[in-house]
């Protein structure tokens, strides 16, 4: 499993069209009028990784299993959504379980495409969405605090949870996202499982015109400034280009199209790269005659926990891990040769798995 990303933004900024392009589907209705999306659209796509095909070829694998990334596209938010304006903010519940949020912002001018606020102003658009996320979280936090107050007795974990909620409430009331707050180690655990929208890493996606996809424009530059102030990242994507890319199945044709547009990566590649960086994730592999598979884990994950991604029995009965780096594996040409040349290492329970490691776990059944 890779990670799950919620796509948010104002109505009619290109969210659903981008969703369709990224997932190579037509599941999301995309029309030139606000609120064409009502029910959430959910799509799963393989995480692009050139290393998989190479490993599979070398290991003579019958099947390849890439990591997966899930996108959730929800209805657009407008100013006052927390008070019921537009379609309200009830759709935010559909992205509370997401690992990260991708905020799509319109960064192009086109009189034929309606803008809900009638003027292209990325700064204002971001402020509207951020405010609605803050208000939704504040409502959620206040409800949870009230629940704590109704309890006659609380254990240590509940007390830590209450402290976290009080701290989160203070941040939200000051207009600060929870992810930008300072917390103790125990509170950070609470934050991770709180499902608060403002605690999630945010990626700003600038939907630019085709001529601005490489270097951006005046609108995307404004988004970059705001993102920097919020300790977030931005990428430029032309949704119209992504639509065309999504229809190409031939790799050479895809590469030619990218070169023609002056691009070195698709929108999906950009989203995945930034998503992995924001969430501090990495990938390890298992490879053999049966299958080659990619596994997504957090950086600094210990070997037993990484083994647990495959099966809980692997983690419980972990003995040791045999590992070789992707680079060494390719240079050696096979697992056996890597072992002969001393590139295969035996690692124990304290080993921190690295991106690109190819692992074989030994465990007690």
N, C-alpha and C positions, 0 to 999 in steps of 0.2 A: 504494500500500500504506500502511496506517495503522500499527498495531503489534500485537504478539502478547502476550496476557496469560494467565498461568497462574492458575487458580483453585484455591486450597488451603484447608485447614482441617481440623478434626476431623471424624470421620464424623457424618452426620446433623445438620449445622448449616444445611442448605439450599443447599449448593453446586450440586448437580445440578439442583434445582428452579430456582435462579437462572440457571444455564446455559441451561436450556430456555426460560426467559422471555426472556432477553437475545437468544438466537438464534432465538426464535419456532419452536422445534422440540420434539420429544419424544424426541430422540436419547439423552438421559441418563436412565437408570433412576433414579427418585426414590421411595424407599420409607421407611417409618418403622422402619428397622432399620439398624444399622451395616454398612458395607462393601457396600452395594448397587451401588456403582460399582467395577468392577474394571479394565476396559480404559479408556483415556483417551477422553473425548469431545471432538471438535474441531468448532467451528462458526465460520463467517465471517459477519459482518454489515456492512452499509454504515454508515459513520460519518455520523450526522445532521449536516447543515449546510444551514441555510435559504438560504444564499447561492447554492447550486448551482441551485436551481429558478429563481431570479431571473435569474441569468446565462444560463441556457439559454433562457429566454423572450426575453431581450433579443437574444441571438445567433441566435435561431431554430434552435437545435441539434436535430438528429434524435435524438441519444442523450445520456444523462447517465450519467457514471461517477463515483460517489462514492468516497472513500477507503474502504479496508476495514479492519476490525478482527477479529482472530482470537482466540477464546477456547479454552483447553484446560482441561478439567475432569478432575482426577485423583482417584484413590481417597483417602479420608480418612486422615490420619495419626493415630497414637495415641502416647502416651508409651512409649518403648522401641522405636519403629519401626526405629531404627538397629540394634537387636539382634534384629530379626525379629518383634517384637510386632505383633499385628493382621495386616495384609497386608505388613508391612515397609515399607521406604522405596524399593524398587526403582522405584516409579512416579515418583519425583522426576526420573529421567532424561528423562521426557517433557516436562518444563517447563524444562530447562536452556537451550533455545534461545529461550525467551520473553524479551521485552523488559522486562516488569514482572510482579509477582505481586500478585494480589488475594486477601487473606486474609479469608475469610468467618467471622464470629464470631456465635454465637447470642446475641442480646440480648433475648430474650423468655421469658416463663414460660408453659408449657403442659404440664399433666400428661399429656396425650394424645400428646405428641411426646417420644420417648426421647432422653435425653442420655447420651452414652457414659460420662461421669464422674458421672452421676446428680445433679449440682448445677450451676446456672448460675453460672459464675465466669469472666468474660472475661479477667481478669488471668492466671489459671492456664492457660486455653486458649491464650492468646497465647504464654505461656512454653513450653508443650509444643511448639508448632509451631516457634517460634524455635530451641529447643534441637535439634530434629531436623534443621532446616536447617543449623545450625552443625556438627553432628556429620557430616552428609553431606558438607559442604564440606571439613571437616577430613580426612576419609577420602580425598577426591579430591586435596586439596593434598599430603598425605603421599605418595600414589602418584606424583604428578608430580615431587616432590622426589627420590624414590628413583630415578626414571628419569633425572633430571639427574646424579645421583651415579654412575650406571653409564657415563656418557659420558666418554671419555678427554680429549676436546677440545671446547670450546664456543665458539661465535662470540659477538659482542657482543649480538645480540638474545637469544640463549639465556641469557646472563649476566644481562641485565635481567629476563628471565622468571624466573630463579632467585631474584633479589633480591625480585621481587614476591611470589613464592610463599612465601618465608621470612617476609616482612612479613605476608602474609595469614595464615600459620600462627600467628604470634604473636598477631594480633588474635583469631582464632578460639579459641585456647586461653585467652584472657582473657574470652571470652564476648561479643566485640564483632563486629558484622556488618562485613563487608569494605567495604560501601558507606559506612560511617562512619569509615573509616580515612583516613590522610593519605598521599598518594602523589606521586611526581614525575610530570612530564608523560609520560615514557616508560612509567612503571608504570601510569598511567591508561589508556594504550592497551592494555596487557596486561589490565587489569581489565575493560575493555569486551569483550574477546574471550575472557575466561577461562571464561565460562558458570557462574561460581560463583553459587549461589542467593542467598547473602547479599550479593552485589554488586548485585543488581537492586533498583530502586525498589519500595517496598511500599505498597500501598493497602489500608487496613483497611475492610472492608465490614461494617457492623453490621446484621445481620438482625433488625429490630425488629418489634413488633406494629403493626397498622394505626394505632392511636391515637398512636404515637410516631414516625411516619415524618417529621414536620415538625420537631419540637423534641427528639426523642431521649428517652431515659429514663436511669435510674440506671446501667444496664449500659453503654449507649453512651457515657456520660460517662466511665466508667472506661477504655474503649477510647481515647477522645480523649487522656486523660492519658498512657497508655502510648505512643500514637502520637507525641505531642509529644516525649516523651523519646527516641524513636527517629528523630526528624526525618522522620516520615511523615505521611500524610493519612488522614482518615476520611470516610466518607459513610454516611448512614442510608438503608437500603432495606428495604421490607417485601416479602418474597418473595411473599407471598400477593397483594399489590396488583399486583406485576409480572406475576404469572400472568394476572390479569384484563386488564391493559394489553396484554399480548402477543396477546390475542385480538381486539383492536380494530383495524380496518383503516381506518375512516372518521376523517379528521383532526378534524372537528368533534366527533365523539363522544369521541375521545381527549382533546381539549382540555376538553370538558365534564367528563369523568371526573376529570381532573387538578385542575380548579378545585373540584370537589365534595370532593376529598380534601385540599384546601389545598396541593397540590403545584404547583411551577412547572416541573418537569422529570421525565422518566422516569428509571428506574434506569440505562438505557443512556446517556442524556445525561450523567448524573452521572459514570459510569465513564469515558466518553470525555473529558470536561472535565478531570477530575483526572489521567487518564492522560497527556494532552497536557502538562499542567503538570509532572507528575513527570518525564517524559522530555524536557521542554523542546523540544516539537515545535510546528510551525506548518503552515499550509496555503497553497499557492498554486494558481492555477487557469490552465487553458488553455481558451479558449472560441472557438467558431466554428460555422459552419453544420453541419458534420459531427458535432461532439460538444462537450460541456462536461465537463471532467474536473478532479477535485481530486487534488492531489499532496501527500503528507505528507513534510516534511523537518525536520531539526533546525534550531532557531533559529541564527542567525549563519552559515547556509549561503551560500556565494558562488554567484553566478549560474551559472558553468560547471558546478559540482557539481549544482545544482538541475536544470540542463538534462540532466545525465547520468541523472537519474531517468526521463526519457522514453526516452532512447536514448544509449548510450555515444558514438555518432558526434556527437551534439549537444555533448557535453562536449569531445571531442577537437578538433572543428573550430570551437569557439565563437568567434564574432566579436563579437556584442553582443546585448543583450536590449532589446526594446521592452516597456515596462511602464506600467501605470496601476493605481492602487489601486482596490479594490472600491467604496469610497465615491464616488470621483470618477467611476468608470465608470457607476454608477447615476445619479448626478446629471447626467452628460452625456447619457446615453441610448444611446450607441453608441461603438464604437471610433473611428469616423471623427470623430464630434463631439468626443471627448476629444482627438484629435489637433489639431483646429481650434482648440480652446480652450486649448491648451498644457498639457493635463493628462497627455499621453502623454510619457514620458521615455525617453531612450536611455541605457542603462547598460552599463558595461563589465565586465571580469573581476573587478574588486574590489568590485562591488556586492553587498551583503548583502540577500538576498531577505526581504521582510517578509510577515507573515501577511496574506492577502487580496489579495496582488499578482496581477494578471492578466498573464501573460507570453507574449510571442512571441519565440522564439529564432531568431537568424540565425546560420548556421554554414556552414563550407566542407565540401562533400561529399568 
